């Protein structure tokens, strides 16, 4: 299965990073094809600009600047989100704040199988 793993944490020595490594290693050990995305390593800019917000509901132009991320999501058969929750709130590391919050004080790990 093609699994897209999205990870967001600034410290490679963090607990969340250790969980992330276990997720990737475990999936690969089970024969899954892993597309691993570290948003901090990629220097992903989560701030939505004024122009991006104005184009947000216009199909086609709303992909400007995030095309390669969308392609990776579309290619996946499953999605794993791994990011921490800080101060009882989720880390909003997305252009529109769409990453769902998970359990408190632990890395949030979400596995979604894509419907085909």
CORGINOR-V220422 format. One record per residue. N is the residue number from 1. PSI is psi in radians with two decimals (NA if undefined). BURIAL is + if it has 24 or more other ideal C-beta (glycine too) atoms within 12 Angstrom, else -. Layout:
BEGIN
[[N	PSI	BURIAL] [N	PSI	BURIAL]]
END
This chain:
BEGIN
[[1	2.47	-] [2	1.98	-] [3	2.19	+] [4	2.04	+] [5	2.12	+] [6	2.10	+] [7	2.43	+] [8	1.85	+] [9	2.39	+] [10	-0.32	-] [11	2.08	-] [12	-0.25	-] [13	0.15	-] [14	2.86	-] [15	-0.74	-] [16	-0.68	+] [17	-0.66	+] [18	-0.72	-] [19	-0.75	+] [20	-0.82	+] [21	-0.71	+] [22	-0.69	-] [23	-0.90	+] [24	-0.84	+] [25	-0.73	-] [26	-0.72	-] [27	-0.78	+] [28	-0.68	-] [29	-0.45	-] [30	0.16	-] [31	0.16	-] [32	2.59	-] [33	2.03	-] [34	2.22	+] [35	1.76	+] [36	2.12	+] [37	2.02	+] [38	1.86	+] [39	-0.61	+] [40	-0.75	+] [41	-0.59	-] [42	-0.13	-] [43	0.71	-] [44	2.28	-] [45	1.90	-] [46	-0.10	+] [47	2.14	-] [48	2.15	-] [49	2.94	-] [50	-0.78	-] [51	-0.70	-] [52	-0.69	-] [53	-0.70	-] [54	-0.53	-] [55	0.00	-] [56	-0.70	-] [57	0.09	-] [58	1.88	-] [59	2.34	-] [60	-1.12	-] [61	-0.31	-] [62	-0.04	-] [63	-0.09	-] [64	2.16	-] [65	-0.25	-] [66	0.29	+] [67	-0.82	-] [68	-0.54	-] [69	-0.69	+] [70	-0.73	-] [71	-0.75	-] [72	-0.70	-] [73	-0.76	+] [74	-0.52	-] [75	-0.30	-] [76	2.56	+] [77	-0.33	-] [78	2.72	+] [79	2.31	+] [80	2.18	+] [81	2.21	+] [82	1.93	+] [83	2.70	+] [84	2.86	+] [85	2.32	+] [86	2.33	-] [87	0.74	-] [88	0.50	-] [89	2.69	-] [90	2.72	+] [91	2.05	+] [92	1.52	-] [93	1.10	+] [94	2.78	+] [95	-0.59	+] [96	0.22	-] [97	0.50	-] [98	-0.08	-] [99	2.25	+] [100	2.59	-] [101	2.56	+] [102	-2.69	+] [103	2.71	-] [104	2.46	-] [105	0.12	-] [106	2.71	-] [107	2.45	+] [108	2.15	+] [109	2.13	+] [110	2.26	-] [111	2.10	-] [112	2.16	-] [113	2.31	-] [114	2.35	-] [115	2.23	-] [116	NA	-]]
END
